[in-house]
Amino acid sequence: MTHDHGLPAAEHQSQVRRAATASVVGTAIEWYDFFLYGTAAATVFADVFFPKSTPYAGVLASFATYAVGFAARPVGAAIFGHWGDRIGRKATLIITLVMMGVSSALIGVLPGTATIGVIAPILLVVLRILQGIAVGGEWSGSVLLSMEWGDQRRRGLMASWPQVGVPIGLILGTGAMSLVALAAGDSFKDWGWRIPFLASLVLVAVGLWVRLRVMETPLFAKLLETRQVAKLPVVEVLKKHPKEVLLSALLRIPEQMPFYLYTTFVITYITSPTIGMSRTFAFAAVSAAAAVELFAIPYFGHLSDRIGRRRLYLIGAALLAVIAFPYYALLNTGIAVVILVTMMVTQLQHSMEYGPQAALIAESFPTSLRYGGAGLGYQLASVIAGGPAPLIATWLLHDYGWQAISVFMIIGAVIGLVATYALPDRSKVDISDPASYSTNRA
């Protein structure tokens, strides 16, 4: 018996496993590099690249370079969305992986302002933009590689595997920085912080080895064979499916906005004098919470195959509104065990959305426009939800108190509920059939 690509059943299964592995490994490496930058921006970049600034201005400047990465993500989604829908998922994914690895390694060898002057922060920003473009192009491809190779009745589970790369990258990135900080001691700010950035070259070599062994997905290979590839896929998807692109971005608000509150802002919040937790405890708690997602994301991806993606996502978004006030009230107790358990449990709410989300968004677009459409919808949320969330939370806390952040989360939940409800649920639809995407179909 043969399957897509004319492969024997055993070889087909082998390709499905390779595709899932390549998606997880590659995404984990990309996010390792992306989170590594965030940790370095919070700890050393102000001293290395903005030494003349006051401490406050230095931190602001280094976080501004962090935010540039988010702004570059939709650009990456548009560039690689075009090529991903023109030449295929596999080739594009190899380019994004190399681009991310080289950018990170170059940050690791970039001299500080004390050595080369103002050119140092300028080059840092350029490399951060390249990181953002690479991550922006990565997500769609890794999701489609896994989802389009896998069993079409288990698309929720297959598309959730690349999502697991995010918590793996978070654990690796914060873990690498913590280990080097402990080992290097006083030398951490001089040269120690550079080691994890250089290590990304080794990880990229592993990722490339895995990705090069995967064939192009059967759904896209069929398009190439029948010459149904779109000429300008990104332009076409914005013309034909603007509603799906916009709704994909809006439905991410109750998932992505709290994620950066749970993983980035929370470190500032619980280490503030009011609560008084140590930075070591904060990093450990974020890592423990990320570990919960290693199991929760694929579980909820699998569950979405059974009960429908939209229904599960609506429950997750509604839960955000329910936990918004208790979350901060429990952090405010200042009791280590209570804080740790709270941070771990809230990641279940996040996983309830993040597990089914990849398939929910990717299924909204036909195969010929899927890389660009899904990528644009997904990455536009970075500009409106992920990037600004910690900055908005900092301002709300300073001017109005923690309750205002809870209200902010509830508003995000309401926007997400409306957007999710408006997006057709295609959990059970044949996504290889272009007729499934005719305008009046729900």
N, C-alpha and C positions, 0 to 999 in steps of 0.2 A: 504493500500500500504506500502511495506517495502523497505528499502534502504540497503546500505552496512551494514555489521554486523547483518543483519536481523532486523534492528530497524524500528519501525513505523516512518512515515514521521516527526511527531512532535518531537519525541525524537532525530531523526537524526539532525533536525534543531537546537535543543538545544545543541547537541554535537558540531556542526559547530560554534555556538556562543561561547561556552566554550573554544573551541580550539583557536579561534581568540583572546579571552580575555586572556587566559593563555599565549599565545605568546607575546602579548603586555606587560602584567604585568611582566612576568618573565624577558623579555629582558630589560625593563625599570630598573628593580632592578639591573640586572647585570651591565648595563651601568652607573647607579648611582654610584655603587662602583668603577667602572673603572675610571670615570671622577673625582670622589672624590679624588682619589689618585693623579691625575694630578694637581688638585688645591692645595692639601697639599704639593706636591713636589715643587710647585712654591712659596709657602708662608712660610711653617714652617719646612719642613724636614731637610733643611740645618742646622738650629740651633739645632734641637733635635738629629739628627743622625750623623751630621758631624761638631760638634762644633769647632774642632781644625783647620779646613780648613779656608782659606781666604774666604770672601763672594763669590767671583767668583768661586773658586774651589768647595765650598759647594753647590752652585746652580747647577754646572755641575754634581757633584756626585749625587745629588738628582734627576736630570733629567736622569742620566744614569740608575738609578733604575726604572724610569718611562719607559724608552725604553726597558728594560728587559721584561716588560709585553707584548710588541709587538712581540718580538722575540719568546716568549713562545706560542703565539697564534696558529701558524701552528702545534706545538706539540700537543696542545689540540684538534685541528681539526683531527689529525691523530689518537690519542687515542680514542676520543669519536666517530669519524667517523667509526672506527672498530666496537665499541659496538652498536652504533646507527643503523648500518646496520645488526647487528647480533641479538640483543635482543629487538630492537625497539626504537622509538622516545621518548616515554613517560618516560621510566625508566631512560634513559640517561639524559634527561632534569631535572629530579628531582636531580640527582647526581651533575650536573653542578651548579644548583642553591644553593644547600647546601654548596658545595665547595667554591663558591664565598662569600657567607654570612659569613661562619666561618673564611675564610682568612681575610676578612675585619674587623670583630669583633676583631680578634687577633691583627691586626695592631693597633686598638683602645686601646688595653691594653698593647701594647709593651713598656717596659721601654726604655728610651733614653740612649745614649752613656754615659752620666754623671753617670747613675745608674749602668749599667751592662757592660760598656766598649765596645770593638770591636764586641762582639757577637750581639749587637743591630742592626747595619747596615746589618750584615750577615743575621739575622733572617728577617729583612725587605725585603731583596732581595728574600729570599725563599718564603715569603708570596706573594710578587709581582709576582713571577713565577707562583704560584698556581692560582692567580687571572687571569693571562694571559691564562693559560691552560683552566680554567673554561670558560672564554669568547670565547676562540677558539672552544670549544665544543658546546657552547650554540647556536650560530647563525644558523647553519644548522638545528638543531633540532626544533627550534622555527619556522623557515620558513616552514619546512616540516609539522609540526603539523597543522599549519593553511592552507597551500596550499593543502595538501593531504586529509584534511577533507572537504574542501570547494567545491563549484560548479566548475567543471573543465573548464567551459567556462569563469570563472572569476578568473583564477589563478593569474593574475597580481595584482588584488585588494587584494585577500586573502594573497598572499605572501608579500604584502607591509605592512601589519599590524605590524609584528614584527619590521620592519624598523622604525616605528614610536617610538618604544621604545628608540631609540638613542637620538632624541631631548628631549623626556621626561626625560631620565636619565641625560642629560646635564643640563636641567633646574633644576631638583631636586638636582643634585650634587653641582652646583655652587650656587644655592639658599640656600641650607643647610649650606654651608660654610660661605656665606655672612651673613646669619641670626645669626649664632653662633658667628661670628667675631664681629658683632654689639652688641650682648647681653653680651658676655664674656669680651669685652674690652681688658684690659691689660693682662687678664688671658688666652686669646686665645692661645698664643704660649705655655703656661704652660700645660693647660689641655683642654681648650675649643675645640680645633681641634679634640679631640678624640670622642666627642659626635656624630657627623654624622656617624662615622665609626661604633660605637656601635648600632646606630639606624638601621643599615642594618639588624640586627637580626630580628627586628619587621617586616621589609619589606619582608624578606625571609619567615617568618611564613605565611604572606598573600599570597605570591607567591606559596608556597607549597599547601596551602588550595585550591587555584584555579587549580593548575596543577593536583592534585590527583583526581579531579573530571572529568578529560577528559579520554576517552578511547583511545586505540592505534588507529592510522590512518587506514582507510579501506584498502588503497593500501598496507601498510606493513602487516596488518593482513592477507591479501590474500596470500602474500609471505610465511608467517609462516605456513598457512594452507596447501599450496601446496609444502612445503619444498624446496623452491627455494632460500633460504637465502645463500649468498656467505660465504665461509669458511674464507677467508682473504680479506674482501672487499676493504681495502685501497691498498693492493698490486695489486689486480685485476683491480681496477680503474686506477692505474698508468700504468698498462700494456695495458689495452684496450682503455683508453680514455686520454692519455697524452696531446693530442692537446687541448682538452676541459679544462683540469686543467690549462694549461699554458695560454690559451686565457682568461679564467675567471679571472686570476690574472692580466693580462695585461690590460684588459678592465676596471678594477677598478682604474687604475692610474688617469684618468681624473675626477674621482669621489672622491676617498679617499685622494689623495694628496691635492687638493684644500680645502677639508673639514677641514683638520688640519691647513691649512693656514687661513681659514675663522674663525676658532674657537679657536686655540691655539696661533699661531704666531701673529695674528692680535692684540692680547692683548698687546704683547711686542711692536708691531709696532706703535700703536696709543697712547701708554702711554710714548713713547720715547720723549726726550726733543724737538725734531724737530716738532712733531705734538702736544704734550702736553696735551692729554686727561687724565682725572683721571682714576684710576683703577676701581672705582665704576661705572663710565660711561661705561668703557670697558666691565665689567661683565654684566651690564644691556643690552648693545647693543647685546652681544653674546646671551643672553637669549631671547631677542626680535626676533633675527634672527632665533633662534631655534624654537620659537613659530610658525613662518611662515611654518616650515616644518611639524608641526602637521597636517596641512590641505593639504599642497602641495604633500606630499609623497603618501597618499592614492589616491589623485586625479590623479596623474600621473601613479600610479599603475593601476587604473581603465581605464585611457586613453589607456594604452598599450594593454588592452584586445580588444580595438576597432581598433587601427591603427597598432598594431604589436609592439613587444618590441624592436626589433633591430632598427627599423626606429626612434622611439622616443629617444632611447639611443644615436643614431648617432647625432640627433639634439642637445641633451644636451651636448655631447662632443665637437661638433663644436662651440657651444655658449661659452664654456670655452675659446677657442682661441680668440673669438670676444671681450670678456670682460676683458681679461688679462691686457691690458694696461690701459683702463678706470678705472678699479677697484682701482689701486694704485693712479692714478691721482686724483680721487675723494677723497680718504682717505687723500691725501696730502693737500687738501684745509684747513683742520683743523677746518672745520665748523661742529659742533655737529650734526645738522639735516641732512646734506649731508652725513656724515659718517654713521649715523644710517640707513638712507634709502638705502644707498649703500650695507651695510651689510645684510639688510633684502632682498633686491632684488637678491643679488648673491645666496642666499639660494634657490631661485626658480630654478636657473640653476643646483644646486646640486640635488634638489629633482627630476628634470626631468630625472636624471640618477638613483638616489637612489630608486625611486618609482618602476620602472620596473625591477631593477637589480636583486632582489632576485629570481623572477620567471625566468628571462633570464638565470641566472646561474644554478638554480636548475633543470630546464627543460632540461639542456644539458646532464643529466645523468639518466640512467634507475633506477627504484625504488630500486633494490637490491644494487646499489652502490651510491645512491643519497646523503646520509648523508655524507659519506667520500669524494666523488668527489666534491660536492658543497662546503663543508667546507674547503678542502685543497685549492681549487682555490681562494676562498674568502679570506682566512687568509694569504696565501702567499703574497698577496698584502700589508699586514701590514708591512712586512719586507722590501719590495722594494718601497712602496709608502707612507703609513701613518706614520710609525715610523720616517724615515729620513727627511720627508718634512720640519718640523720647523727648524731642524738643518741646512739643506741645504739652506733654505731661509735666516737664520741668517748669514751664511757665505757669500752668494751672496750679501746681503745688505751691509755687512761690506766692501767687497772687490770691488764690481762692481756697487753698487747702486740698487734702486728699479726696474729699467727697466730689470735687469737680472732675477729678480723673475718672471716678466711677460713672459720673453722668456722661462723660466723653465716651466711655466704653459702651454704655447703653445706647447712645445715639448711633455708634458704629454697628451695634447689633441690629437696630431697627432698619438701617440702610441695607445691611446684608440680607435681612429677612425679605424685604421687598424685592431686591434684585434677584435673589435665588428663586423666589416664587414666580417671577416673570420669565425666567429662563426655562425653556422646554426640557423635560427630563428624557434623555435618550439612552437610559441604562439598558433598555431591551431592544433598541433599534439596530438594524444592520448598518454599521457605519461605512461599509465598503460600497453601499448603494447611494449614488448621488441623489436619487429621488427622495431619500430620507431628509434631504435638506431643502426641499422646495419651500417657498416662503410661508405658506399657510399651514404648515405641518407643526403639530405640537408633540 
